[in-house]
Amino acid sequence: MSFALRDDSIPDSVPLTGAERLRKEELEQLVQGGLEEFLRVGAALSELRNRRLFRTEFASFGEYVRIRFGLARSSVDQLIRSSIVARDLLDSGEELSPNTSEAVIRPLSALPGQELQAACWSLVKSLAPESEPRQPLVSKVCRIIRNRVDGDSPRTGPGRRRSRAPLEREVPFVRPLLRLATWSGFNPEVVTSHIAERANAETLFSACTEMILRCRQIQERLAHRFPDVEHNQS
């Protein structure tokens, strides 16, 4: 089983071609030109990430967008997802107002599949025919649909449902952590065998230190909520 990291935290020594350098500068200008044009910006960020045009200056895409644009990796990934959803809506024949922002499209990106996203958008428009879809309405409709798709969530009282958003936000961290912890093929010699430069070693060492700190924080919260969990470990 492959566990390749999407962030590609090891710097790439392959130099940019002249055409790639020019394209990188063009894409960076698009990002700095205004985040209001999120379709254009999302496409620019997506190309910068997918083609690894940051590779000769930064160890990872997350580091690149943080230093170059002052943006968090999670925010950039969400912007890219929203821009893809918006483009899919346009390609399917849906109309988007010139004032449609990333925040309005964002809830749709959490729905599985283009057809469901398009259907949800049509439903939102039908509920507010006299005005442009607003983020609160889009978010509410998407939440209702997600609850139906995912199944009934635990109730916190008569007629009330407990929000699942906090758990869903952390699933991308928990699932890889569980997979790595149970990975029978783990071998530190193999993992570090391709590290040939000190800078790369420092980057990986720093990432491991950060993961240790985060895992310790998780253990502390679990021990606080479940006092016996630590004593039951073999």
C-alpha positions in Angstrom: 0.0 0.0 0.0 1.3 3.4 -0.9 1.4 6.3 1.6 2.7 9.1 -0.6 2.2 12.5 0.9 0.2 15.0 -1.1 2.3 17.8 0.3 5.5 16.5 -1.2 7.6 17.7 1.7 11.0 16.8 0.1 12.5 19.5 -2.1 12.8 18.7 -5.8 16.2 19.3 -7.4 14.8 19.3 -11.0 15.2 22.8 -12.3 12.4 24.8 -13.9 12.6 25.3 -17.6 12.5 28.8 -19.0 8.8 28.2 -20.0 8.0 26.9 -16.5 9.6 30.0 -14.9 7.6 32.3 -17.1 4.4 30.3 -16.4 5.1 30.3 -12.6 5.4 34.1 -12.6 2.2 34.5 -14.6 0.3 32.2 -12.2 1.7 34.0 -9.1 0.5 37.3 -10.6 -3.0 35.9 -10.9 -3.0 34.8 -7.3 -1.8 38.2 -6.1 -4.2 40.0 -8.4 -7.2 39.4 -6.2 -8.8 36.5 -4.4 -12.2 37.8 -5.3 -11.8 36.2 -8.7 -11.7 32.8 -7.1 -12.3 30.8 -10.3 -9.2 32.3 -11.9 -7.2 32.2 -8.7 -8.2 28.6 -7.9 -7.1 27.4 -11.4 -3.7 29.2 -10.9 -3.1 27.7 -7.5 -4.1 24.3 -8.8 -1.6 24.4 -11.6 1.1 25.7 -9.3 0.4 22.8 -7.0 0.0 20.0 -9.5 3.0 21.0 -11.7 5.1 21.6 -8.6 6.3 24.9 -10.0 7.4 25.9 -6.4 9.8 23.0 -6.3 13.2 24.8 -6.6 12.5 27.3 -3.8 10.3 25.5 -1.3 10.2 22.1 0.3 6.4 21.8 0.1 3.3 23.5 -1.4 2.1 24.3 2.1 5.3 26.2 2.9 5.2 27.9 -0.5 1.7 29.4 -0.2 2.3 30.4 3.4 5.5 32.3 2.6 4.6 33.5 -0.9 1.0 34.5 -0.4 0.4 34.4 3.4 -2.2 31.6 3.0 -2.7 28.4 4.9 -2.4 25.2 2.9 -5.9 24.2 4.1 -7.4 27.4 2.8 -5.7 27.1 -0.5 -6.9 23.5 -1.0 -10.4 24.6 -0.1 -10.2 27.4 -2.6 -9.1 25.0 -5.3 -11.9 22.6 -4.5 -14.5 25.4 -4.7 -13.1 26.6 -8.0 -13.4 23.1 -9.4 -17.0 22.9 -8.3 -17.8 26.3 -9.7 -16.3 25.3 -13.0 -18.2 22.1 -13.1 -21.4 24.0 -12.5 -20.7 26.3 -15.4 -19.8 23.4 -17.6 -23.1 21.6 -16.8 -25.1 24.7 -17.9 -25.7 26.3 -14.5 -25.5 30.1 -14.3 -23.4 31.8 -11.7 -23.7 35.4 -10.9 -20.5 37.5 -11.4 -20.8 38.3 -7.7 -20.7 34.6 -6.7 -17.9 34.2 -4.1 -15.8 31.2 -3.0 -17.7 31.2 0.4 -21.0 30.6 -1.4 -19.7 27.7 -3.4 -17.6 26.2 -0.5 -20.4 24.1 1.1 -21.1 22.4 -2.2 -17.5 21.0 -2.3 -18.3 18.8 0.7 -21.0 16.9 -1.3 -20.0 13.8 -3.1 -20.3 14.0 -6.9 -20.9 16.6 -9.5 -24.6 15.6 -10.0 -25.4 16.0 -6.4 -23.6 19.3 -6.3 -25.5 20.6 -9.3 -28.8 19.3 -7.9 -28.2 21.1 -4.6 -27.3 24.3 -6.4 -30.6 24.1 -8.4 -32.5 23.6 -5.2 -30.9 26.6 -3.5 -31.8 28.8 -6.5 -35.4 27.6 -6.4 -35.6 28.5 -2.7 -34.4 32.0 -3.3 -35.7 32.9 -6.8 -35.7 36.6 -6.2 -32.1 37.0 -5.1 -28.7 35.5 -5.5 -27.9 32.4 -3.4 -26.3 33.4 -0.1 -23.8 31.4 1.9 -26.0 30.7 4.9 -28.8 29.2 2.7 -26.3 27.1 0.6 -24.6 25.9 3.8 -27.9 24.9 5.4 -29.2 23.0 2.3 -25.9 21.2 1.9 -25.9 20.2 5.5 -29.3 18.7 5.3 -28.4 16.8 2.1 -25.2 15.6 3.7 -27.0 14.3 6.7 -29.3 12.4 4.4 -26.5 11.0 2.4 -24.4 10.0 5.4 -27.4 8.6 7.4 -29.0 10.0 10.5 -26.6 11.5 13.0 -26.9 11.0 16.7 -29.6 13.1 18.3 -28.9 15.4 21.2 -32.5 15.9 22.1 -36.0 15.7 20.7 -35.9 16.8 17.0 -32.3 18.0 17.3 -29.2 16.7 15.7 -25.6 17.1 16.8 -23.3 18.8 14.4 -20.8 16.5 12.8 -18.6 19.3 11.3 -15.8 19.2 13.9 -15.3 15.5 13.5 -15.4 15.7 9.7 -12.8 18.4 9.7 -10.3 16.2 11.6 -11.0 12.9 9.6 -8.2 13.8 7.1 -5.7 13.7 10.0 -7.1 10.8 11.9 -7.4 8.3 9.1 -3.8 8.6 7.8 -2.6 8.5 11.4 -4.4 5.2 12.0 -3.2 3.8 8.7 0.4 4.7 9.5 0.2 3.3 13.0 -1.0 -0.1 11.7 1.2 -0.2 8.6 3.0 -3.6 8.9 5.6 -2.6 6.3 7.0 0.3 8.2 10.8 0.4 8.2 12.7 3.5 9.2 15.7 2.5 7.1 13.6 2.3 4.0 11.7 5.6 4.8 15.0 7.5 5.2 17.0 5.7 2.5 16.3 8.3 -0.2 17.4 11.3 2.0 20.7 12.3 0.6 21.0 16.0 1.6 21.1 17.7 5.0 18.4 20.2 4.1 16.0 17.3 3.2 16.9 15.6 6.4 16.1 18.7 8.5 12.8 19.1 6.7 11.7 15.5 7.5 13.1 15.7 11.0 11.1 18.8 11.7 7.9 17.3 10.3 8.4 14.2 12.6 8.9 16.5 15.6 5.7 18.4 14.7 3.8 15.1 14.4 5.0 13.9 17.8 3.8 17.1 19.4 0.4 16.8 17.7 0.0 13.2 18.6 0.9 14.0 22.2 -1.8 16.7 22.2 -4.3 14.1 21.0 -3.3 11.6 23.7 -3.7 14.3 26.4 -7.2 15.2 25.2 -8.2 11.5 25.0 -6.8 10.8 28.5 -8.8 13.8 29.8 -12.0 12.5 28.2 -11.4 8.8 28.9 -9.3 8.6 32.1 -8.7 4.8 31.8 -7.6 4.8 28.1 -3.9 5.1 29.0 -3.9 2.4 31.6 -5.6 -0.1 29.2 -2.7 0.2 26.7 -0.7 -3.0 26.6 
